Every structure is written in C-alpha cells, then in structure tokens.
C-alpha cells in the first residue's frame, strides 16, 4: 500500500495489523487492529498506527524519518475516505485522537491528544453537524488545552487557573455550569496562552497539529515519568512507543450515547458475569476521571438494550478469541457501539484463580494455559489476613511490605513486653527501630512487627517472613524512641498500648481499628494448586524450624523440609542460658558439659519436627551463625557491669567474663567470619551434640510412631572439599555410634553458598549426597552486598539511578549468582550424576527465581511455609514455559 | 637383573639408578646413584634403593609387596659380593645403614638406622677387624638403641636414662668417658629393654633386622611429625618414601678418618670457594649433632691433603654436573674419600644472588637457568635491615613475620606517643593488641609495629607492609594492657619506654640491644634484577600513596604506580578533621563546602606523587573505605560524651551529633557495605572533588615541570556495568571541565574485586580502559573470609587440620579466586581486546601468585614498594618456566 515500496513502512492502517504485531504496532495498535479483524471494521473507529520503529528512528536521529510525513498523509487520506469526512473541513470535520501505545501497557504514562482536527473554522462545522454548539466549543477548548500541554509542555496549571478565574467571574462551581460563550472565550484565551508560551500562533493547519502531536507522543516516551515507570516495570528504553491516530467517536452526543469500561467477567471475583462502569452522555475520560458517578454496566441493559446485547456478544467473542479475560473500553455514539480498546484484564488473585478454573471447565483453556494466566506475585494475598477491602481508614505511615498479612494490636517496644502481653491474652504489634536476634521471642508473641528502619532483607523482614508474621519495615515517618517508649509521627506521640494496625502486603500503617478478613485456601485455589502439582517438575519444600512451622508447611503442600535452622532452636528463652554457658566455657570439658544439657532439648526439637513431617524428607542444617549472636550486646553488658559494680553485685565477675568472651568473639565482618562449618572444625563437640540429637530423635520417633523422615544432614558454608570431608567423617562417626547407617537412615550434604564452592563443586560433590544452594549468602558474597546493610543504606539510590531494577535478595541475580548456581550444578553433577540439588534461600519463594531454578535443572526449591503455594504454581508455570 | 621378570621391580642397585629417577628412588637414592655414574663406583659406598612405589604399595595393603623380600635378598647378595663381606659374618661383618629418602628432602623427618648387621657374634668380628673393641661395642650399643627406638617405637628417654645411670655409677660426665665394659653392659641392657617393651628377643638375625628396619622407614612416612612437615611444605601424602640400604663406612677409624659436610661455594656469601665443616676421627652424626667443635673444611688440606684435593675435585665435578651449587656429605675412612650424599644447596638470598651471577660468568649456566636457581621468597631479606647475623640475644617472644626488616626502639602504646617521640628524635616500637585506621599515623612515626593479635593479613600487617615498616603480629605470649600501659610476658612487666627489638623477617622479639645491619641492593642483586627485566613479560608497578613511597618504588625498579589509595591521604592528622566535617555535613551544600577545603590538600598530594613518578603511569583509586572509618570509635565517643556532660562542655552537642552519624553509618559487615563506587553513587560530590584535584594537579605539574604521568582513574568495587558507566560519566564531565581529554590525558578503569564483576566483565569492559584485579577483596568475597577475622580466629586450625596449606591472602587461591581472575580476563578481553589487565592486591608481591598472573595473561602486577624487586625476579622466573 505504501507509495515507496523500497522504503521502510512506518505506518499501518488498523486493517493491516494484528495482535501478533505488538512489537511493531504497540499493544494498543495491535489490539485495535485485532478487533478490526475479529469484530469487523464497523465496530472499531477507523485509523492507523505509526510504528514503534518510527519512534526508535526518531530517538536515534532526533527527528522523524524522512518518509514518515508522506506515509502519514497517505494514511490520513485513506482514513478520510473511510470516514467520509476531511480533517479540518469547515462543514463536517474529521476529528481524530492521537494516542501512544507501547509494546507493554504503561497506563497514564504517555501522552494523548483528543479532538485533533478542530480549528477556528471547523469548530463551527462541528457545532452545526452535531447541532450542539456547547459541545463543539467544549471540544475545541479541550483540544487547545490538551495540545498546548502535551505538544508544547505548557503546564496544566496555567489552563486550570484560567478556568477557575472564569468560574469565579461567572459565579459558578462546576465546569459543566460554564456556558458556550465561556467555553469559546476560554478557547480563545488558551490560544493566546499558547502564543505567549511558544512564541508561535496556535496551529490552525490540522496537518501541522497532527505532526506536532505525533512528535509529542514520541517525546513523552523519553520523559522522566515514563522512564521511571519503565525502570520499575523493567521495560527497555529501546522499545519506543507506537502512535495511534483514530477517528473520534462521541459518547456525549445525548441520551443514546455513552462511554464505559467493561470486564468480560467480574473484575474482583472472577465470576463469569461481565462487570464494568458506564456513563450515559459522556466521554471516556469522564468515566475514568470519576467526576460523575458511574453506573453499573448492568443498567445499560435497560437504557440501551440493543447496545448492551452487542457489548455482551463482543465481550464473549473477544474472550474466546484472546483465550483470556478481557478489559475493554467502549463508546456508544447515538446507539452505535464502538470498541476503542481491549486487553487481557489485570485481576486480583481471587479472580485470577477463579477464572483459571472456570476457563478450563468452559473449555476455553487447557490446564497449562489456564495456569499461565495467573500472576504468581499476587497469590500472596490469598494466604494471609488482609484489611477488609470495604473498610475506610486513614494512613498513618507507609513502609516496605516485608511480610504479607494484616494485623493489629497494642504497641509494645520489647520482646519481653510482647511475651507478657501474650500471656495475658493481649494482642500486640512489636514496634522497633530495627530488630536483632534477641527480639525473636517477641516475633512469636506479637501479632505483627513494625520497624522504622530496614528493607525487605532486614532481620525483621527475614524472620517475620520465615514465621509468616505480618511485617512492615522501613516506615521512616516513624521515630521510635525506645528510651521514652513512644513513637513520634510528625507532631504526634503514640504511647505504649496505643492500638495500631499494619498491612504487610501493602506496607500501610494506620491507627484506625480496621476490620481484618481471614484468608483460607479457596476451592478454586486448591484446584489450581493440584493442577500445579501435576504439571511441575521442581519439588517444593519449606524452611521450617519448629513443629508448628512444619505442620503449616504440610498444610500448604510442602513435600518436605528443605531447611531446618538449628540455631533458631537455641534462641528460645529456656535455651539461651545453656547456649551461653556452652559459649562461655573455658575448656572443651566445660563446653561438653554445657552441650550435654542442650542435647535432650535439641533431641526434643527434632522429635517434634520428625513427627510433624512423617516420612517426608527433612534437611537439618548444623549450627551456622557466629557464636556471638547468642551473647548479649557489648553496650548492654557494659551497662550491666557498671550497675553490678555500683551495687557490688556477685554477678560482676561473670558479667566481666562474658564481656571478655564477647570481645574475643567479636568480628569486623561476622558474615565472613567464624560461622558455618568453621564452627564445626573449631569446636567439633558442638556438631557432635547436634548429630547425636538427630540420631536419638530418629530412634525415639521410630520406636514411638513408626515412620520417620529421611534426614539430610547439611553442613553450612563449605569452601573446601576437605571441610566437608572432615565434617562428614564426624557425622558418620557419631551417627554410627547411635546405630544409624549413612545412606540408609540419613544422607549428608552441604550448602553451596560461597563462590569458591561453586568453582570446586566437583570436588565437594565427592563427599556430598546433596547440595542446597544458599542463595542469600551466595548473593551477599558474589555481589559483596551485606544483606543487613545494603537495603537500608543504598539500595534505594541504586534503584533510582537504574543500577538495579529490584533487590537481588528478592529475585536472583542471574548474571552473577545465577551463573554460580549453574556452574556448581553442572560440575557437581559431572562428578556425581545422582547428586540431589535444591535451593533454600529466600529466592525459593520468588516466582521469577523459581523459573530460573527450573531452567537450571535443580530438583527442588525450599521456601518459607507461606510461600509454598506460590512456589508450587510458579514451578508449574516454569515447567510449562520451559517446555514450550 | 630381577629374577622374576614379570613382577614389579621394587629394588634398584645404586648402579642402576640416576637423578632422573627421583620419583621412584627418592632424592637421596637418585643422587647417590647419580654420584655412582659421575664419580665412579669406588667413590660411593655400595648399596641399593627400595622404591617409593614399594612404600605406596605398603601403605595401600598394610604390608610389604610379596616379591619385596626376595628382591631385597638378591640385592643384598650382590652388595655382599661387591663389599667382599657378609651381613652378620662373625669374622668380618658387612654393616649397612638404612635410611629414608623421599622425592623431596624432608630433613630430620624420617627415620634412619645405622650399623645394621651387628649382633652378639659379629660385634666380636668387628672388634677384631678394626682392632678397636670400644668402637665395636659402641657401634653395637648405638645400633641396638636406634633400632629399638626407630623400628619398635621404644621412647628415646628409656635409653638415655640407662646411659645417665651408668655414668652416675661410674662417676663420669661424658659418653666418651664410658669404657668398653660399660658399652658392652649397655648393649646388653638395651637388648633386655627391647624384650621388655616388645615381648620379643632382640633380633639377632641380620635379615630380620633389615626387614624390620625397612618397615620402620615406611611407617615413619605415616608418622605425625612427617605428616606435619608435608602439610607445611605441601608434599603430597601419596608420594611415599624410598629406603636406601648402604654399606657403612667409618670416619671414626682413627686420625686418617673423618666426616664432614661441604658446599661447593661459600654457603653464606656464595663466593666461589668451597665451605664446610669437618671432624677428624668422627662419624657424620657427630658433625651434625654439634657435640664436638667442628673444623673448617680448609684444615683438611693440612690434615689429609690428598683427600682434600679429591673432595675439591668432586665438588667441582658435581657442581658442573648438576649445574647448581652442591651441598654434600662425605666420610674419609682411613684416607679414602667416600661421598654419601649430594644435593642442590639451600642458600640464603645473598649467596643465591652471587651464585647466579658467578655461574653465568663462569659459563656454568645461562641467564634463564641462573635466575631459576634463586628462591624468590628469600630475597626479601636483602631489602630490609636485619639483626646482625653474628649477634647473640635471647628471644622474648615469637610472632608472625608480618612485614620484613628489623627495628628497635622504646615501647609506646599509642600513635600519639609515637608521633611525639619522633618529634623529639626518639625511636619507638608501637606495641598494641591490634591496630586500626586511627593508628596509621603511628606507623609513620614508629620504627616498627608489634601486636599480640592478628595474622599476616591483619590491618597492622597490611599497613606495615604497605609502608615497608618492620612488623611482627600475633605475638600471643605478650599481653598488651593499654590501660595499665604495660606489656606482660609471663611474670614480667614491661613498662612504656622499655627498649625492645623486633625482626619482622623472622617474627622474633627481644629485649636485647641487638645490632642492626642495613640492607642495600648489592651489585650482584642489581645484575639479577636487570636480567629479570630483560626476561619478564609482566610489568611491575608499586602500590604507593605518597611521594616518599613513590620515590622508593622507583628506586626499586617500579615501572609505575598500580594503586594509589586516596583514602590514606585523608588519614593524616591535618586532614582528618576536614574529612570528618565532610562526613558530618547535614546537606549536600555543607558537604561541598567541606570538600572544597579538602580539594587543595588532595591536589597537593597528587602533585607530589606525579612529580615523583615523572612520565610513568599512575593509577589513582577514588575513595574506597566506608566513611565511618574516618570517624572516632563509638566507645571513644560515648566516653567523651560522658565527660562533656559532666563538665557541661560546649562540645557536647557536636559530640552527640558525631555519635548519631557514627550510628547512622555503622554497618554489620562494613566490608560488604557502603564503600567503593557505592560512595560515588551516593555522594557524587566526593568523587567530583577527587577528579578535580587530579585534573588540577596534572595541569599544575605540567606547567611547572613538564612531564606528567599517564593518570589512570580507577573506580573501586564495581558490581554492575551501570555503576562504572555512571562513574565514568562523572569523571569525564569533571575532567573535561578542567580541560583534560579522556584517552589523551587520562584513562578510566575499574577494580575487579567482586565475583559478580568477573561474570559480567565483558559488559563492564565496555566502559573500562583497564581492569585492576583487587585480589584481596576478591579473596574475601569468593571465600567468604573476612581478612580481619579469618587469620586471627581460625586459620591456624585450618592449617592444622590440613584444610588449607597457606593463607589465601598470601598466595592466590587458584581453584576459586584464580578462576574468577581467568574468567574476567577472558571475557573482558573478548569485549575489548586492548583492555589493560593488572593486579594490585597483596598477591602482586608473592612469587607463586606472580607466576599465576603471568600464566593468566595479565599485563602487570603491582605490589608494595619493597616487594617490587621480588616481583621483578618472580615475573622473570614465570616467563622462563612458562616458555619452556
């Protein structure tokens, strides 16, 4: 159709496109073209699309490609023929909209110009043809305003001030109360403003208007707002945007006209009845802006039954055509239905799950395709209590959504207070600047955790997610004064005991007594999970340290425990003193005595865990954290010593001894210090006690109840082959002393969480039955990012400066950490083809990371119990995507 | 020669071997065989070697290989024929020694039995044949003792007690005062002891004696002492040891007999005159044991001119044959010279250098071969003052040799005291438990540094090495009490001001006023360095932060500065307050004001450096360490605040503000926190100031003196391509503002010191003119080892348990860190073939690591100035080794 066959085709009529041409025509252009194909040209206002390639060429050259003007002129001529009207015609002008449309939807980010084609002459023609002078002048006023704002960056306030002034002058409140003369005066004033700001007259030539509007859309792609949106949504700058030029239709031509948006199914629940909003005698922007109260789409059946019937048919047709729930925009002009846009509907988790199940039942989709319509990231909302969606409340502060779910309770500032309150049956929210190991008891006792510092990977966030406790961190508007025991927010002071509510899914904090809605795995969700289990290849386990965690994990479908952190068992109030005695021991002999006291407790822990898991596998990691984590903080001790000195207390010597030990164990970079298997090498008696406890628990549970889990003993932080060799010797020696056989009763493996280990994984695999990738620590070491420090100190700036697009602790860093995982998997299996490979970092519950682990050939992922359902679906989606 | 052709040959006559059979025959066996070939059979006592393979088979099976006994018997028969004597013969017995001999020398580690073949009957024959009854019984007594000790593990004390008792009984002091009857009684008593301890009679059958002695040598390979030696010297356990059975010759047969050791050149200086020790009428063990005062080898010329002449000829012959300086053992039996052993001589650096130069002059070796005879690790001693080798002193304590060179001075405990003392012209040693950034000023002022904690990679060691200050760390016998201002060693208390001396090359600490000997690059060393420069491919630069360092680096042959750490410039006393003002600034505006004050100082620093380096390249790293390193410690501040509060001081508010900032900047793992280019991203104004200072300094020096270095601006700690892109933009923007052109006046590159960066080095290389591997940090992250913590906390145990054989901060960890370097070099050059590659970690001065960097294809290494000569030689050796 192009006049210059050899030149690039920059412009496509709607009738030439299809949904497969999204890259070239953008999402909107491709969908409009597709609607022309599916619904027929009479259902879609005619128009054409200028390709994203033209935008790319424009960005590269700083100017439109040479042939573009000619191609636009030709397309416009064709449009005029189809419409039977001419742009700028003084009697019956063709009006067009000029809209952006990138490959991927960027709502509100790019610019739009409506009613283009009006000028001082054609406005009269429009008035005459529509027999509505006010409508014509309002349209012209809007166009002049929008064009100046969009095409020449004249600030919106400039226009708003003029309108406000005019309303004051006329003594009216609403725009709709302005009369034709007012609107005419405004259109003239706006043209004068245009000339003032640009030094040029307002373009009366519609061709020139069109040229400038197209440039404006191209330029809007490069604007800050769009750039920010792309960064957050990981849309490449290089894509560019298409421009759609479409004949205007008018929903504001009287009672047989109107505009609306509709979903092919209920937008909130997914139930198979269309939903949507409609406004009679209104344009699309009125529906969206919320100036007038919209009506439910159902009322259209009464008001305009014919159009309603057509719309229902269109929705069914589009849904069947796209095999997905649709979100459409439409306009009815004097009884005639025009479809302006369609796209796959964004939907909340509940609706997504319902649609997937119904779509299979209706034969619209097969199970794989149905699963692929679900956005895993949203499923979290189904697994935790939330604020009642109907509730109204005022936001006190907003922080980072660190662990999903909503909770409310009285403000407490210490773990001790939280525990006391829980004993008295009071519900609390633990509020702190940040949290440490000492606070963990409070996590159990409180309903939720709120901190003023930290990010998604802070201690509070990690522990809360692990326990499934709602948590908001980094709510920086709060100033938590632990000394004064108050929270300050601006001028306000909140005392201990004040009721506060948090929503860990949204990061919102409020003082209102919002109703909470409990979560449950609905029948539809259950169906989706069952299908996922049939389709996925990756196993899904849970990270669980207690029988309660394990029971929750089983309930949510975990096939085993992928990580039991034995140190969390020592954090409990009755264990800490014994653990400290062990650490403070001056000789191996004393240390062994202290360990002997810990042994029965540890055994009890394991028995509970084993009974909860039945015959499922349980991976137990031997002690990992640096020992000083179990000791009181230096500043706390110094204070206690001062007091003891003044009071001449008997405890002075003991306190001083503890301080000495704290100093001896202190490390500059504890993350890179004496932890993991280094503890086992230095003090083998600690690991010996733990293995003995595992072996005894296995025997006890076997005698008592029969089935016992397959235990996988996991050695953390291995760098060298020899470390694992030594620790494996230790495990086998102690276990066989308790009558357990390696390979039969248990296996021995290692965390792979250091870059060196990935390079020598073939050597390490000689002594390992399994690897479990510790992607948290692997991320810390591969990137040189301290999890505790990075998010609070510089991640925000890194996101802003577009160095990263999300936290590497949230989604695995494929170029670095991902390659280390691939490498270790590859050479590990080379040395030992039956090596079992899992991953137990936070990434195990992140859908994008799960997809990577599937592709990398791992056997299973392990995540916190509440992420298990998400991992199950994500694993199925990965299998489907990777298969096709 | 073997009777069973199909069976493995486990035994080789000396005449069958050669030096090329070291793997099979061990070092001693191969060298003895070689001597037979070179000097003729009459010069070497006859014998045979049981192979290392036999030892390996013995270790695997727990028993000798089946054919071994027969092969030994056959070899023994041949030996008896050659010797004309028979083992156990009652009239004229053949006596043999049984000695170990591994592939690589393990002095004193494996066991030896002498005089084997004696029994109750043959002792009489020996007495008769030698006409020396005392000699015969002393030989027998020694054999019974040695055999029981070596072959059956009877403790040496058991025998010593018997000898002591006998001496008491006889009222004599020396062994030599015992008479024949005593010796005879002892031989009998020792046989009885043997029976008591083993439950078996002492074997009278010489064949059985031989069998047990051979087993004993095999077993000694597996003993703890040998295992420890192998670990330290990285000798594989799998090698096993050979066993040499050799006819005994006797240097104690009268005045025409004797034993000695000799070197083909002066063992200390390398001067071309043989040196050595000799004892007339004595056996080899008397020479070594130091019981009698030995005579210089020169005296042999007078005493036994013929044997002396033969020895001189033999030394020349062996040196020419082995093309290296020889270290031999010999015995003269009644005027006849026997050579017992020869090997390439270990030699101190001075001798090594002298030999290399002389050997080339003499035509013995070409330059490459001469360079290969030098042990680079020893060269350090030539570059630093040492304790006078002739001085006698008593050792107070021993620590880790952290930075070479000797120093003495008064004990001081703080940097301030060291600075004050220096101003008064007093020399000091800074003594601390450990050091921190605040102490660096004291490093400049003191003559040496001594700490009770830390290892080779501790702060004290690193900074001291960087400055070339002698340093001993981890002298754990010292208890440094900073409060009481004393050092305790056992019961002793050393006050401030006490004279103390340290030798950083040996780790020795003494209170004696030992004389120090200054180092200078000798003429011979200079020649070796010049040859090295001709032969090496790797460039050698120095890490230098000051004009003084740079001048020293040039003097020692550095071709440029590979790393100027700009932060060290801010540690100086006049800079710290300004730096702190910058860090404490509450706004960008205030921060810029503070930076403006630092700018001229920083510019001055660079001018000095540029003038010192002339036109050589200088790599300047922009600010790297976390900012809190420049602030006072928390505990110090809290104390100061207490005082200020009590005194109602005006400084209180400022102190509290500082403490707040210290808290805000505090990080759990500073090594993985807000440092490197993260600082530049967060606070670009800091890097902008630094670049401006570089640019201004370049212009100023150019105007003043003409030649300026090629400046390489280096961005530290890059993870992401985008980080470098942003920082490069910053550098180019600021530099061009000062009239400098990228690529002409300077280049921009990055440190590669994080694992992630290695994987994406191809992307990073797009924005880099050069990479400099920061192998210190790369080791920390790849291994998860905090440099500050690892060596002090668990490295010792890791060495002991054979997990590592040396610190990975000393020699590069090839399997992990090495692969990361290779990877980054590979993909970096793939993206940019002209990418310049260097390394500026501590490893740049370690010979083994330099060899790796050569093989990995790097362009240059950069190390502390005092390691430059070592790197030059190591680089040449690497080129020679890699070429062949």
Interface residues (C-beta under 8 A of the other chain):
Chain A: X667 X668 X669 X670 X671 X672 X673 X674 X676 X678 X681 X682 X717 X719 X720 X722 X723 X726 X753 X754 X755 X756 X759 X760 X763 X777 X780 X781 X782 X783 X784 X785 X786 X788 X789 X790 X793 X794 X797 X798 X801 X802 X803 X804 X813 X815 X816 X817 X819 X820
Chain B: X667 X668 X669 X670 X671 X672 X673 X674 X676 X678 X681 X682 X717 X719 X720 X722 X723 X726 X753 X754 X755 X756 X759 X760 X763 X777 X780 X781 X782 X783 X784 X785 X786 X788 X789 X790 X793 X794 X797 X798 X801 X802 X803 X804 X813 X815 X816 X817 X819 X820
